[in-house]
């Protein structure tokens, strides 16, 4: 329905946002003053983001629209039906379509609902804050974003030529195959390009650990945040002049896209240029100019923007002057800031004052860094837009820059991984087989967020599923084995092209190691000469597969296909050198680097000590030096043993985990048993663990028989990590998994360990894991068969009454061994009290019951009192603090405990007992002969009532009474011990 068809539907008062909302909500004044057309503009402008934002509360918005009689019951039902099916994205899209069809009043009520629910939906709150900050300026920016300037006739032909040139340059994708007959395959970009997940924010701009490691952990954190709907996905066509811009500027926009090596930054740039050239995106840009910092490094003299463009696009000739007149129509792309040899300091104010650093004219001669700086800061061609890509390690350079949009490529998420392999292999049966293997191997699967790793996986694993002579059991399962087969395939296809591949790899590895130590990834002819690698050798396909030669600029540069390949070759060199020298010292020095630059290198060195990893390479390179292998194993042993006892700090825990990764890569079972086999306690609490980390832990624990206590509290392992650990958890006696948000599905994963006949778990901590009644049946079933568990902590979850009712069934089972049960903070009411009481009356093992911080109330405690009267009830500790108890239940409690001969500790803190309860409580204290401690603080006793209760503290030897600030303790009491 066209805008304006409903203009008669609203009274004058409806042209202002209504104020009858939650008094705690601040309605942005800007929205209050919007007229109908402005609200229409605003909704269209933010539409993509609103679709994402509403996924967290679409049913609430639909309910309000239905209440206001804008939606029919049928329309509301259709929206909520999609929500119930889990299709929240489709439901929010449908809701927005309906709202836009229904006109002004519908949009007004929708925005009103956003204001009401903003505090519970972070994405909506973010959008409302933006509109509030911008105020009326929003519409100026919206008009800029959608305003297209007409291209002069004399430039239309040039634009068409430029688009055709860029289309030809970007329409194909070159992919290395490491095969002799077909070393490079050419694909159409649109056929090969797999969509990546990009988010509209950048985290951790300063990176301490190795990018691969840090990225993996960031990925898990992102998943957690994504579940809370805090992060927004952004498409590549939304980087400019969209609602994502943090700085709404008339002088142009600059966007920064971050991503680790191999994540797809350059391919994304290629796709942006291709899509513009074919008319799919950014019609408001008349011309796009794309540069690689790697090419700009070859310019070692002063230059101006005119010549910078003409070097790559000479057909612009003398027409560039026309382009300068309309900078709003220009987009400059600079790819790979981290590779730029010159430093650009955006925090340096001298650039704004010193003439030699200022570049305000495209004809002005200056350094390349000054041109880039001036374009990004809108001092040169103000109004133009700039896109910069970079690894996270170089992002700090842009912190003071005029960046409007920050974005980060996260790589593949979910089914995007599978899509990549389907496109990589022409034979879909091979694609399915390779992906199935990757999916079943936790290490390999977690690597698959990165397209470069997927490429290496495809090249290395493909032959195992296409060649009949490859045995399935030999398929790689560690990262070192994977990379060994990658190099093996290169040697197999190209090894005969050179006389001595071992010698070439040795020299190449020395150069690679120097690069790793200096954080250097781009090499030049001078580097090749230094390591006796002749450029003529690049006629050999063998070397071309290990070093990529880039001749697109005036000089030649070389890079390894991926940083991890450089690290692997550097590690391989240590086993090829004829003299191992002080290999132990080299490894220790590398290990001592705090920034993690050597971490993956060290994993590869450890892994290459394994016969499984070395075997395929030995066929072409000859035997590895036995002395080196032995020294590497000794070094790993020394590091593991030295780190085992140092886990008090987060750094110590992280270092121990790294040494476990070394153990995993070695696949040396004897080494693992000798170093970790006798360790009784492993604690990684508070250390964020990835699924890879959990898989490594599972491998190590699986080889140990002595591990009694595994503490993984607050490790953010979630379900994916718990799944990796599942096969070995039954071996531990004490298992701490609190605060990991594993949810109900996590309990399903844990239940097989509890049912295992060989289960040794005695203490299980599941506090704060978002558990609900949905998991209670699985847990109850496991408890009914388990014969080892005596201590179960389920505090701070959401089991509710229905969950506890199911657990009570297991507690009534005569074979249940639970002695201590913690159900604090589980939203329990009197509805579950009868079931609990029934369990207490029949259970012969339960002695400690924690029910604090619930809402059992007087009626709930009256029901529990029935069980406490039962002579078979063995409860020794009962915690009922913060349970909304009043004087009404005091008599029942006193009556029950007068006959109870087992209760030692009773906690009634923070309830609503008054002096009216004092007589009953006094009788309880005096007649319950087993009672040793009663806590009554934070109730509503008068000073006199407190004194009466306090005076009972010395009435019996060993009795402690606590009432508020008054406490009486008989210090002559003998110590009391309880077997548990």
C-alpha positions, 0 to 999 in steps of 0.5 A: 500500500502506498504511503499516504493512503492512510493519511486520513486515518490519524487525528492530529494527536496521532502525529505525536508519539503517545506517552502512555508507556512504562514510566521507567522508559525514556521516549526519545524526544526525536521520536515524539516529534516525528510526523507520519512521513518522517516515521515512514522514512525512519522505518524504511531506513532502519528496516534491515536492522529492525528485522534483526532486532525484533527477533528477540521480542517479535511476539511482544510487538505483535501482541501490542499491535493486536491489542491496539486492533491493528493486527487481526487475531489471524495475523497475530497467530501467523506471526506467533506460529513462526516464532513457535517454530523457531523461525524468528527471522521470518516472523519479524520480516512478516511483522514488518511487512504487515506494519508497512502495509497498514500505514502510519498508525501501525508504524507509530504503535510499533515504535511505541512498543520498541520504546516499551521493550528497549531495555530487554532487547539490546539491539532495539535499545541501540537503535533508539539511542542512535535516533535520540542522539541524532535528533532531526539530523537523522533525516538530513543523513537519510536524504544524503544516503538516498540522494543520487547525483546525476552523472554528467553525460561525458562521464557515462562512457568512462564509467561503463569502461571502468565497470567493464574493466573491474568486472573482468578483473573480479569475475573469476577466482583463482584456486590452487589445486597442488596438482601437476596437470591443473595447478590452478583452477579458475572459477566464476566468483559467483559460483565459488563465493560462499557468504561469510558472517560479518558483524557490525562491531569490532572486538579486542582491537589489541590482540595478545595471543596468536590470531588463530588462538584468540580468534577461536575463543572470540568465536565462542564469545560471539556465539554466546553474545549472538544468543543474547541478540546483542550483535548485529549482522551486517551485509557488505552493501550496508557498509556505507550510507546505512543506519550502521554508520556510527558517525553520520557525516556529510563529509563522507564515510570511512569503514573498517573491516577486520578479520584474521588471516585467511578469513576472506577479507580480500575475497570480500573486497573482490566481491564488493567491486564485482557487485558494484561493477555489475550494478548490484550494490552501491548505485550512489557511487559513480566510481570505485578505486581499489588498492592493495597496501601490498602494492602500495609498498612498492612505491618508494617516492612521493606521489599524488592521488592522480598518479596513484589512480592512473598507475592502475587505471590509465584510461582515466587520463585527464578526466580525473579533474571532473571526478574531483568535483563530485567526491560524494560519488567516489569510493576508495578501497584499501586492502590489508592495512596490516601489510603496509610498510609505513606507519599511519598514526591517526593520533598524531596531531602534527599531521594536521599542522605540518605542511609536509604531512597535509594532503588536501589536494589530489594533485598534491605530491606527498607520501602514500601514507599521507594520501591514505590518512587524508582520505580516511580523515576527509581532508582530501576530497571531503565527501568521498567514502573509504573502506579499509581492511585489516587484521586485528593486530593493526586495528589499533592504528585506526582507533583515532581515525574518522571511522563511521562503520566498524565491522568484523568478518567472523567467517563461516557459521553453521551451515556456511561451513558445509556450503563451502565444501559443497562448492569446493568439490565437484563430486557431491558424494566426496564433498559429503564424505569430507565434511562428515569426517571434518564434522566428526573431528572436533579439532578440524571442525572448529577450524572451519570458521576460516575459509583458508583452513577449509581450503587446506582441509579440502586439499589435504582430505580430498585424496583420502575419499577419491583415491582407492589406495588411501585407507580411511583409518589414516585420515588426519585427526590432528592439525599437524597430521593435516598439514603434513598431508598438505605438504605430502600432496605437494611433494607427491605432485611436484617433488620430482621437479627439483633435485633436492626437495629436503634442501629447498624446504630446509632453506624455506623453513629457515626463512619462514622461522625468521618471519614468525619470530619477527611477525613478518609474512611478506618476503621480497627478492632480498629475503630469497637471496639471503636464504639461497632460494633462487628466484629461478626455482619458482619455475618449479611448481613445487616451490610455487605451491609453498610460496605465492608470487605476486607480480601485480605491482612493479616489484615482486613479493612472496607470501605463504598461502597462509600464516599457519603454513609458514609456521608449519614449514618453520617447524618442519625445518627443525627436523630437517637440519643436520645439526639439532644444536640447542633445539631445547633452548630454541623451543624454550625461548619461543615458549617464553614469548608472551605475545603467543607468536610461536604458539602454533609453531610449537604445536607443530614442532611437538606434533612432528615428533609423532611418527603418524605426522612424520611418516608421509613426509619421510617418503620424500624428505628422508628420515627425520633426525632421531636426536631432534625427535627425542629432544622435542619429546623431552622438552614437551615432558619438561614443560608439562611437568613444570606447569602441572602445579602452577594453575593458581593464576589464569596465566598458569592455567592457560600455559598448562592448557597449551602444554596439553595441546602439545601432548595432543599433537604428539599423539604419544600415549606413553608421554601423556601417561608419564606426565599427567597420568598421576595428576589428581586435580586439574583446574581450569576454572575461570578460563574460557575454553573452546571446543578444541580445548575441550577435545584436547582435555578429553584426549589427555584425561582419557589417558589418565586413570588418577584424575579425581577432580576436574574443575571447569567452573566458569569456563564457558564450555557450553554444549559443544565443549561438553560434547567433546568432554563427554566420553571421559567425564565418568572417570572423574570423582569430583566434577565442577561445571558450574556457570557454563550455561550448558542448558538442558541439552548439556544435561542430556550430554552429561547423562550418559556419563552418569549412567555409565556402570563405571561412573566414578563421579561422587560430586557434581556441580551444575550451579548456574547453568540455565537448567529448566524442568526440560532436563529434569527427566533425563537427570532423574533417570540418570540418578535412578541408575547411578551408584556413585553420586553423593553430592549434587549442586543444582543451585541458581537454575530454573528447575521450578516445581515441575523439575523438582517433582521429577527429581523427587521420583529419583530421590524416592528410589531406594538405590539413590545414593545422594547425600547432599542436594543443593536446590537454592535459587530455583524458583520453587514454591509450595507446589513441589513441597509435597513431592519433596516431603515424600522423598525425604520420608523414604530416602535413607541417604539424603542428609544435607538439603539446601532450599534457600532463596526460593519461595516455599512459604508457610504452606510449603514448610508445613508440608516439609514438617510432615517429613521431618517428623518421620523417624526415617528422615535422616536430614542433618542440615536444612537451609530455608533462608529467604523463603518468605516464611512467617510466624504461621509455620513456626509451630509446625516446624517446632513440633516436627523437630521436637521429635527429630533426632538427626537435624544438626544445622537449621538456617532460617535467615532472612525470613519474616519471623517476629516475636510471635514465633519466639515461644515455638522457636525456643521450644524447638531449640530446647527439645531438638537434642541433635541440634548444634546450630540454628541461624535466625538472622535478618528476621523481624524480632524485637531486641527483647525477642533476640535476647530471649533466643540468644540466651539459649545459646549456652543452654546446651553444650555445643549449641550455637544460636545466631540472631542478627547481630547477637550471637552466642557460641559455646566454644567448649563444644567438641568438633563434629564430623559428618561422613559424606 
